[in-house]
Amino acid sequence: MSPVREYYNPIITNLLREHDSLPQENVAERKNFQRRILFLMTTIKMEELENSYI
């Protein structure tokens, strides 16, 4: 696993747990968690891509 994944995976896992613990009715809060998770996943991919050119 890449170092960037090792750094961000625990954060993403915690966000997923928080997201899953929210009731379905909290749509806005759940979407906020989804956006944060997607942002971190995109950050990981960009870092890995960037590091592949070094």
Number of C-alpha atoms within 10 A of each C-alpha: 5 10 10 14 18 11 11 15 14 11 13 20 12 12 16 16 11 12 19 12 10 12 10 11 8 10 11 10 14 19 12 12 19 16 12 15 20 13 13 17 16 12 15 20 14 12 15 15 11 10 11 8 6 5
